[in-house]
Amino acid sequence: MPELPEVETIVRDLRLIVPQRTIKAVRVLRPNVVQGTEETFISTLIGKTFRSISRRGKNIVSHMSHDYVLVINLGMTGRLALDTDNSALTHPAVQFQLDRGRPLVYDDIRRFGKLRLFKEPDWESQSDRLGPEPLSPDYTYTDLYEKLASSSSPVRSWLLNQKNLAGVGNIYANEALHLAGVHPRRPSNNLTEPESKLLHQSLKTILYSAIENRGTTLRNYRDTSGLRGRNKPNLKVYGRHEQACFSCKSLVERIVFSNRSAFFCPDCQR
Protein backbone atom coordinates (compact mmCIF):
# COMPACT_ATOMS: atom_id res chain seq x y z
CA MET A 1 0.00 0.00 0.00
CA PRO A 2 1.37 3.45 -0.87
CA GLU A 3 2.44 5.22 2.32
CA LEU A 4 3.57 8.75 3.07
CA PRO A 5 6.73 8.73 0.88
CA GLU A 6 4.95 7.27 -2.14
CA VAL A 7 2.03 9.70 -1.90
CA GLU A 8 4.40 12.62 -1.32
CA THR A 9 6.34 11.65 -4.45
CA ILE A 10 3.18 11.63 -6.54
CA VAL A 11 2.00 14.94 -5.06
CA ARG A 12 5.31 16.63 -5.87
CA ASP A 13 5.06 15.38 -9.44
CA LEU A 14 1.45 16.55 -9.81
CA ARG A 15 2.34 20.04 -8.59
CA LEU A 16 4.33 20.43 -11.79
CA ILE A 17 1.45 19.23 -13.97
CA VAL A 18 -2.10 20.07 -12.91
CA PRO A 19 -2.39 23.40 -11.02
CA GLN A 20 -4.46 25.95 -12.97
CA ARG A 21 -5.75 23.30 -15.35
CA THR A 22 -9.49 22.94 -15.71
CA ILE A 23 -11.46 19.69 -15.95
CA LYS A 24 -13.42 19.62 -19.21
CA ALA A 25 -14.81 16.08 -18.99
CA VAL A 26 -14.82 13.12 -16.59
CA ARG A 27 -15.22 9.42 -17.43
CA VAL A 28 -15.90 7.02 -14.56
CA LEU A 29 -14.95 3.56 -15.82
CA ARG A 30 -15.13 1.83 -12.44
CA PRO A 31 -17.90 3.42 -10.32
CA ASN A 32 -16.91 1.54 -7.16
CA VAL A 33 -13.84 3.76 -6.69
CA VAL A 34 -16.00 6.90 -6.48
CA GLN A 35 -17.79 7.83 -3.27
CA GLY A 36 -21.39 8.85 -3.93
CA THR A 37 -23.15 8.70 -7.26
CA GLU A 38 -21.26 8.74 -10.53
CA GLU A 39 -23.54 11.46 -11.89
CA THR A 40 -22.92 13.83 -8.96
CA PHE A 41 -19.17 13.20 -9.07
CA ILE A 42 -18.98 14.04 -12.78
CA SER A 43 -21.31 17.05 -12.77
CA THR A 44 -19.57 18.58 -9.75
CA LEU A 45 -16.06 18.32 -11.20
CA ILE A 46 -16.70 19.49 -14.77
CA GLY A 47 -15.54 23.07 -15.10
CA LYS A 48 -13.57 23.06 -11.85
CA THR A 49 -9.93 24.18 -11.84
CA PHE A 50 -7.11 22.62 -9.84
CA ARG A 51 -5.87 25.33 -7.45
CA SER A 52 -3.29 23.37 -5.48
CA ILE A 53 -2.15 19.82 -4.70
CA SER A 54 -1.09 18.66 -1.25
CA ARG A 55 -0.85 15.55 0.90
CA ARG A 56 -2.60 14.69 4.15
CA GLY A 57 -1.48 11.37 5.57
CA LYS A 58 -1.82 8.87 2.72
CA ASN A 59 -4.26 11.07 0.78
CA ILE A 60 -3.70 13.19 -2.32
CA VAL A 61 -5.63 16.41 -1.69
CA SER A 62 -6.61 18.58 -4.67
CA HIS A 63 -8.06 21.97 -3.76
CA MET A 64 -10.38 22.95 -6.59
CA SER A 65 -12.20 26.11 -7.57
CA HIS A 66 -15.57 26.89 -5.95
CA ASP A 67 -14.29 25.55 -2.58
CA TYR A 68 -14.34 21.89 -3.58
CA VAL A 69 -11.70 19.39 -2.51
CA LEU A 70 -10.99 16.17 -4.42
CA VAL A 71 -9.37 13.65 -2.09
CA ILE A 72 -7.80 10.51 -3.54
CA ASN A 73 -6.70 7.59 -1.41
CA LEU A 74 -4.67 5.15 -3.49
CA GLY A 75 -5.67 2.08 -1.50
CA MET A 76 -3.32 -0.79 -2.25
CA THR A 77 -2.65 -0.44 -5.97
CA GLY A 78 -3.89 2.98 -7.04
CA ARG A 79 -1.93 5.29 -9.36
CA LEU A 80 -2.49 8.81 -10.63
CA ALA A 81 -0.69 9.77 -13.82
CA LEU A 82 -0.99 11.49 -17.17
CA ASP A 83 -2.09 9.09 -19.90
CA THR A 84 1.06 9.13 -22.02
CA ASP A 85 2.07 6.57 -24.62
CA ASN A 86 4.38 4.78 -22.16
CA SER A 87 2.44 5.27 -18.91
CA ALA A 88 1.44 1.57 -18.64
CA LEU A 89 -1.98 2.44 -17.22
CA THR A 90 -3.51 -1.01 -17.42
CA HIS A 91 -6.60 -0.66 -15.21
CA PRO A 92 -8.00 2.88 -15.67
CA ALA A 93 -10.85 3.65 -13.29
CA VAL A 94 -11.42 7.41 -13.69
CA GLN A 95 -10.25 9.70 -16.49
CA PHE A 96 -10.10 13.49 -16.24
CA GLN A 97 -9.88 15.35 -19.53
CA LEU A 98 -8.10 18.66 -18.88
CA ASP A 99 -8.32 21.88 -20.85
CA ARG A 100 -4.85 21.23 -22.24
CA GLY A 101 -2.45 18.33 -22.37
CA ARG A 102 -2.99 14.64 -21.80
CA PRO A 103 -5.82 13.25 -19.65
CA LEU A 104 -5.15 12.66 -15.96
CA VAL A 105 -6.03 9.06 -15.08
CA TYR A 106 -6.69 7.26 -11.81
CA ASP A 107 -5.62 3.65 -12.40
CA ASP A 108 -6.23 0.86 -9.86
CA ILE A 109 -5.74 -2.87 -10.36
CA ARG A 110 -7.56 -4.02 -7.22
CA ARG A 111 -9.81 -0.95 -6.90
CA PHE A 112 -9.46 -0.56 -3.14
CA GLY A 113 -8.72 3.14 -3.58
CA LYS A 114 -11.35 5.84 -3.24
CA LEU A 115 -12.03 9.24 -4.81
CA ARG A 116 -14.11 11.56 -2.63
CA LEU A 117 -15.43 15.10 -3.03
CA PHE A 118 -15.78 17.52 -0.13
CA LYS A 119 -16.57 21.15 0.39
CA GLU A 120 -13.65 22.88 2.12
CA PRO A 121 -15.18 22.97 5.65
CA ASP A 122 -16.16 19.31 5.44
CA TRP A 123 -12.66 18.31 4.37
CA GLU A 124 -11.16 20.32 7.22
CA SER A 125 -13.34 18.39 9.66
CA GLN A 126 -12.29 15.10 8.05
CA SER A 127 -8.61 16.10 8.12
CA ASP A 128 -8.85 16.97 11.81
CA ARG A 129 -9.66 13.31 12.54
CA LEU A 130 -6.19 12.29 11.37
CA GLY A 131 -3.16 12.45 13.60
CA PRO A 132 -0.26 14.87 13.21
CA GLU A 133 2.08 14.77 10.24
CA PRO A 134 5.35 13.09 11.32
CA LEU A 135 7.45 15.39 9.11
CA SER A 136 5.84 18.59 10.33
CA PRO A 137 8.33 20.90 12.07
CA ASP A 138 5.68 21.39 14.76
CA TYR A 139 5.64 17.68 15.61
CA THR A 140 8.18 17.16 18.42
CA TYR A 141 9.48 14.11 20.22
CA THR A 142 7.66 15.24 23.35
CA ASP A 143 4.38 15.05 21.41
CA LEU A 144 5.23 11.48 20.45
CA TYR A 145 6.36 10.54 23.96
CA GLU A 146 3.24 11.92 25.63
CA LYS A 147 0.90 10.12 23.22
CA LEU A 148 2.80 6.84 23.48
CA ALA A 149 2.62 7.07 27.27
CA SER A 150 -1.18 7.03 27.13
CA SER A 151 -1.43 3.72 25.25
CA SER A 152 -0.60 0.10 26.05
CA SER A 153 -0.88 -1.00 22.41
CA PRO A 154 2.15 -2.58 20.76
CA VAL A 155 4.19 0.31 19.40
CA ARG A 156 4.04 -0.99 15.82
CA SER A 157 0.23 -1.06 16.01
CA TRP A 158 0.21 2.43 17.55
CA LEU A 159 2.25 3.79 14.65
CA LEU A 160 -0.14 2.31 12.09
CA ASN A 161 -3.19 3.99 13.64
CA GLN A 162 -3.80 7.03 11.43
CA LYS A 163 -5.48 8.82 14.34
CA ASN A 164 -2.13 8.73 16.16
CA LEU A 165 0.16 9.58 13.27
CA ALA A 166 -0.85 10.34 9.68
CA GLY A 167 0.80 8.60 6.76
CA VAL A 168 2.97 5.94 8.40
CA GLY A 169 2.29 2.41 7.19
CA ASN A 170 3.75 -1.00 7.87
CA ILE A 171 6.91 -0.63 5.77
CA TYR A 172 8.16 2.54 7.42
CA ALA A 173 6.92 1.68 10.91
CA ASN A 174 9.04 -1.48 10.81
CA GLU A 175 12.04 0.36 9.41
CA ALA A 176 11.84 3.20 11.94
CA LEU A 177 11.52 0.79 14.86
CA HIS A 178 14.57 -1.11 13.66
CA LEU A 179 16.60 2.08 13.34
CA ALA A 180 15.51 3.10 16.84
CA GLY A 181 16.28 -0.35 18.28
CA VAL A 182 12.71 -0.85 19.54
CA HIS A 183 10.91 -4.20 19.36
CA PRO A 184 7.61 -3.90 17.43
CA ARG A 185 5.64 -5.58 20.23
CA ARG A 186 6.89 -3.30 23.00
CA PRO A 187 3.91 -1.67 24.74
CA SER A 188 3.81 1.96 23.69
CA ASN A 189 3.75 3.22 27.25
CA ASN A 190 6.87 1.18 28.00
CA LEU A 191 9.09 3.41 25.86
CA THR A 192 11.24 5.83 27.80
CA GLU A 193 11.56 9.47 26.85
CA PRO A 194 15.04 8.93 25.31
CA GLU A 195 13.67 5.98 23.30
CA SER A 196 10.74 8.10 22.12
CA LYS A 197 13.16 10.81 21.05
CA LEU A 198 15.20 8.27 19.09
CA LEU A 199 12.04 6.84 17.48
CA HIS A 200 10.95 10.36 16.53
CA GLN A 201 14.31 10.97 14.85
CA SER A 202 14.22 7.55 13.19
CA LEU A 203 10.78 8.18 11.68
CA LYS A 204 11.98 11.41 10.10
CA THR A 205 15.19 9.83 8.83
CA ILE A 206 13.40 6.84 7.28
CA LEU A 207 10.62 8.91 5.69
CA TYR A 208 12.89 11.63 4.27
CA SER A 209 15.20 8.99 2.83
CA ALA A 210 12.30 7.17 1.16
CA ILE A 211 11.01 10.42 -0.33
CA GLU A 212 14.48 11.18 -1.67
CA ASN A 213 14.41 7.75 -3.33
CA ARG A 214 10.90 8.36 -4.73
CA GLY A 215 9.22 5.68 -2.65
CA THR A 216 9.40 1.93 -2.25
CA THR A 217 8.15 -0.38 -4.98
CA LEU A 218 7.48 -3.89 -3.76
CA ARG A 219 5.00 -4.78 -6.47
CA ASN A 220 2.57 -2.24 -7.92
CA TYR A 221 3.65 1.25 -6.87
CA ARG A 222 4.73 3.56 -9.69
CA ASP A 223 5.25 7.31 -9.78
CA THR A 224 3.39 9.60 -12.20
CA SER A 225 5.84 8.71 -14.98
CA GLY A 226 5.32 4.98 -14.50
CA LEU A 227 8.71 4.48 -12.86
CA ARG A 228 9.41 2.27 -9.85
CA GLY A 229 10.52 3.77 -6.55
CA ARG A 230 14.21 3.31 -5.74
CA ASN A 231 13.97 2.78 -1.97
CA LYS A 232 13.61 -1.01 -1.73
CA PRO A 233 17.41 -1.67 -1.48
CA ASN A 234 17.45 0.58 1.60
CA LEU A 235 15.03 -1.60 3.59
CA LYS A 236 16.82 -3.15 6.55
CA VAL A 237 14.13 -5.47 7.92
CA TYR A 238 10.85 -5.19 6.02
CA GLY A 239 10.37 -8.28 3.85
CA ARG A 240 13.81 -9.63 4.85
CA HIS A 241 12.84 -12.41 7.29
CA GLU A 242 15.42 -15.20 7.52
CA GLN A 243 18.03 -12.91 5.96
CA ALA A 244 21.01 -11.54 7.88
CA CYS A 245 20.63 -8.23 9.69
CA PHE A 246 23.00 -5.69 8.13
CA SER A 247 24.12 -4.53 11.59
CA CYS A 248 24.72 -7.72 13.57
CA LYS A 249 24.23 -10.63 11.11
CA SER A 250 21.44 -12.19 13.18
CA LEU A 251 18.54 -13.46 11.08
CA VAL A 252 15.64 -11.04 10.69
CA GLU A 253 12.43 -12.50 12.14
CA ARG A 254 8.80 -12.12 11.14
CA ILE A 255 5.83 -12.23 13.49
CA VAL A 256 2.15 -11.56 12.87
CA PHE A 257 -0.07 -9.57 15.19
CA SER A 258 -3.10 -7.38 14.57
CA ASN A 259 -3.33 -9.23 11.23
CA ARG A 260 -0.13 -7.58 9.97
CA SER A 261 3.41 -8.90 9.60
CA ALA A 262 6.13 -7.26 11.65
CA PHE A 263 9.84 -7.64 10.87
CA PHE A 264 12.65 -7.12 13.36
CA CYS A 265 16.13 -8.15 14.37
CA PRO A 266 16.04 -10.15 17.62
CA ASP A 267 19.42 -8.81 18.72
CA CYS A 268 19.15 -5.15 17.65
CA GLN A 269 15.55 -4.88 18.88
CA ARG A 270 15.39 -6.79 22.14
PyMOL commands that set and color helices and strands:
alter all, ss='L'
color gray80, all
select helices_A, chain A and resi 4-14+31-33+38-45+65-67+120-127+141-148+155-160+170-180+188-190+193-212+232-234
alter helices_A, ss='H'
color red, helices_A
select strands_A, chain A and resi 23-28+50-56+59-64+68-73+78-82+92-98+104-108+114-119+253-257+260-264
alter strands_A, ss='S'
color yellow, strands_A
deselect
rebuild
show_as cartoon
